[in-house]
Amino acid sequence: MEWYDFAICGYMVPILSVLFFPSDDRLTSIIATFSAFAAGYFARPLGGLFCLVKSGAAMLVSKH
């Protein structure tokens, strides 16, 4: 299910680039949209790792 969001966002790049990153140069808008897409793609596992470490530390504290 999580890949559905990325697939839809990737498919809609030409539309989203014009709406969210208006520019005279269409290529600049598309690159900016793909950059935002990439930031979400890389931030997701980092957020999961942060939550895992945070919950692991909370479990260690609660056991002692």
Number of C-alpha atoms within 10 A of each C-alpha: 5 6 9 9 10 15 10 10 16 14 11 12 18 15 12 17 20 15 12 11 15 14 13 9 8 14 12 14 21 20 14 17 24 17 12 11 15 12 11 12 13 10 11 11 11 11 11 11 12 12 12 12 12 11 12 12 11 11 11 9 9 8 6 5
